[in-house]
Amino acid sequence: MTIGAEPASDIPFLKGHGTENDFVVLPDLADELDLTPSMVAALCDRRAGIGADGILRVVSSGSATAGYFMDYRNADGSLAEMCGNGARVFGRYLVDAGVVPAGTVVIATRAGDRRLFVPESGDVTVDMGPAVVLGHEGVTVSVEGFQLAAIPVDVGNPHAVAFVDDLAAVGRLLDAPVVAPADVFPHGVNVEFVVEVGDHHLAMRVFERGVGETRSCGTGACAVFAVGRARHRASHAPESLDPSDPTEEWVIDVPGGRLRLRENEDGGVDLVGPAVLLASGLVDRDWLEGHR
């Protein structure tokens, strides 16, 4: 996607999504945009702004290993360590804009470098790094008047995974679920509610910190994969598992579509799914600065 010449007062942007987890992409290779949380919130406002679950600012990283830094911000303006759906959209922008060639792309994030495979078209793969199931016991999530046991997972950002019998039972998720004890997640947490659909097949809903319920969450899917896979292996006799196939693929359905996940040879989680750039335009600089 090519952006033509624009007046100096305007700021180019693109709009994209990964399984309907949507983002405003701000190309800023010279690192000139000084975004405040209120400016990010204004851009992400679905009535008075462009509307998005978050902002992906594209910045030259200056790193020898990763050429571009994914400066990801949640819709409320807070910083986030990592976003799997956002990383795929970020990679799709880099390739479609001709910034990098199709193929393997390494980007920098607040959670460390991430390796992507971005073809000329089609699904994008992100090596999300390890999804670590943490050893905390007694973590609970309270929603709709009932309490669920939850499993903490670190995917570069924090998650609490709770299995339920029915995804509708958790209600409309208008307010953040209450997670206890609070000191396990001092900077907040993303909460995933999960049901088993079939063998190697799960479905989930997610409440993302700083955003609310979203149509998808890439890091959340990785957390759910890690917990689901551990539960599967714990419930099956060791002789029934195939130790020669560490890359068994799982399917996770989210409200916005379908993601595929597998463990790669480095022990990280490969997240595979769509990345769509659907529009480009210009933001009036005076309007944006007015929300500083």
N, C-alpha and C positions, 0 to 999 in steps of 0.2 A: 504494500500500500504506500503510495507516494504522497507526500504533503508538499504542495506548491508554495510559492513565495507568499508571505503574509505581512501585514503591517506590523511594525515593531511593537505596537501596543497589545497585540494579540498573542495568545499562547496556544500552540498546537496541542491537540489531544486526540486520542483514539478511544473507542469504547469496545470492550471485548468481554468474553465470558468463557469459563470452563465448567461444563455441566451446570450452567445457569448461575454459577457463582461469578458475579460480574464486577468489572473493574474499569476505572478511568486510567488510561496509560498516558503518562506525561513524558515525552522524550526530552531529556535535559542533559545531554552529553557533556555540556560545558559546566554543569553544576551551578547554574545561575538562579534557580528558583529557591527562594527561602520560604518554604511552606510552614505555616503555623497550624496547630491542631484545628483552629476555627476555620481556616481556609480549606483544609481537607474536608471538614464536616460540611462546609458550604457546597463544595463540588459534589459530595456524595449524597446530598439532600435530594430525595426522589421527587419533590414537588418544586423546590426553588432552585435546584442545581441540575447537574447532569444526571445524577443518580447512580449509585454503585455501592457494593459491599466494601470497597476499599480503593486505594490509590496505588498504582505501580509507577514510581518515578524511575526512569531509565537514566543511569549515571555512569560515566566512565569510571572504572574502579581504580585504575592505576596499579592493579595487581598483575604480577607476572603469570599467575595461574588462571585468573578469571578476568576477562576484559571489561565486564559490565556488572554494576552493582544494582540489585533489585531493592530499591528503597520502598518497602511496603508499609502502608499506613492503613489501620482499620478505619471504618466509616466515621467513628467518633474522633478521629485525629490521632489516636494513640499509636505508638510504634509496635510492630509485631516482628517476631524473629523470623518467621517463615510462613509461606502460603503455597501449598502444592498446586492448586488450581491457578493461582496467580503466576507461579513459576512457568507453567505451560504457556499461558497467555504472553508472558514476558518473552519467552523463547520464540513464540510464533511471531511477535512483533519484530524481534531482531532479524529473523530470517526474511520475513515478508518485506521489511523495509530495506533490505540489502545491506544491513549493518554487518552481518556475518553470513557466511554461506550455510546452506542446509547441511545437516549432519550432526556431529557431536559438538555441543556448545557447553562451555562451563561458565556459570554465573556466580557472582558473590552475593551472599545474603547475610543477615545478622546471625544466622545459625551456622554459618560457614559456607564454603564453596559447594555448589550442587552441579552435577553433570546431567545434561539434557540430551536427548536425541530428537532433533526437529527435522522431519522430512520436508520435502517441498510442499506436500499437502498431507492431510490426514492427522491421525492421533499423534500426540507428543508424549514422550516418556521422560520422567524425571526420576533420577536416583535421589530419593529423599533422605538417604542416610539411615542409620538404625532407628527403629521404633523400640524403645526400651520400656518394658513393663516394670514398673517400680514396685518395691516391696512393702509399701505402706498398707497396713491393715486397718479396718474400721472406717474407711472413707465411705461417706454416704452422700446421696443426692436426693433432695426433697423437691417434689413437684406435684401439683394437683392434690395436695393433702396426703400423699403417701411417700414413704422413704424407700430408696433403693440402695443396695450395695453397689459401689463403684470401684473401678480399677484404675489407678493413675498410670499414665503413660507419658513418656517424654519423647517427642518427635522434633526436638529443637524448640518446640513450644509445648505448654502443658495441656494435658487432656485428662478427662475423667470419663470412663466408658461404663455404661450401665445397660445390662440386658433386660428386656421387657418381653411380655407376651404379645403386646399389641402396641404399635407405634402411636395409634390414636389416643391411647390411654394417658399420654403425657400432656394432652390438652393443646392449646394454641401457642404455648411457649412465648407469650407476650412479655413475660418477666424472666429474668435470669433465674435458673434453678439454684437452690441454696445448697452449697457444697460444704461439708464439714468433715474433719476440723479445718477451719479456715487457714491455719498456719501451714498446711500442706501445700497450698497454692497462694503464696503471698502476693503475687502479681496478677491474680485472677486465673481463670481456667476455661477452656472450651469443653462443653459437655456433649457427649454422644449417647443417644438412645438407640439400641440395636435389637433387631429380631433375626432369628435364624430362618432363612428361606429354604435352604436345601444344603446339600453337601458342597462345601467351599463357596457358599452363596449366602450373603448377609444383606440386610437392608437397614438403613440408619436415618435418623434425623439429628440435627446438630444445632446447639445454641452457641454461637461464637462470642467470646468476650469482646466488648467494644463494638459489636455489630447487632447481635440478636440472632434469631433463627435465620439461617441462610439455606439456599437451595442445594448447597454442596459445600464440602470442606475437604481439601486434599490431605492435609495433615491429620484431620479427624479420621478419614478413611484409613490412613496408615495405622493410626492407633487402634481402630476397630479390627483391622487385619491382624495386628500383632496379638490382640487379646483373643480373637476368634480362633486363630491358628493354635495358640497355646491351649485353649479349651479343647479343641479338636484332638490334639495330640495327647492331652491328659486323659481323655475319655476313650482312647483306643489302645489296645494292647500293642506294645512296641513291635511285635512281629507282624502286625497288620499294616504298619507304616512302611513306606518305601524310602529308605535312607538314601537311595541313589537319585532321588528327585527332590532336591531342596528348593527347586524353583516352581513348585506347584502353584498354579494360578488360582486366585480367588476373585470372585465377582462381588462388588459391593454396589447396591442400588442406592442412589440418593434421590431426593425429590426432583432434582434437575437432570437426571440421566443415569449413566452407568459408568463405573470405573473398574479397571482391572489392576490387580496388585500381585506381586510375587517377590520373594526374597532373591536378591542377586548374589553373585559369587563373592562379593565383598561383605556380605551380611547386611547390606542396606535394603531398603524397600523400593522397588521400582513401581511408580505410579503411572498408569497409562490411561489417557483419556483425551477428549477433544479440547481444542483451543481455537476459539473463533474471534476474529476481528471483524466487526460488523459496521463500524462507522468511524469517520474522522471529522474533525471540525476545529474551531478556534474558540478559545475562552477570552472574553474581554479582560485585559489585565487590570483596568481600573476597577471592574466589578470584583475581581478576585482580591485585589489589594484592599478593597473596602471591607473585607471580612477578616482582616488581620487583627 
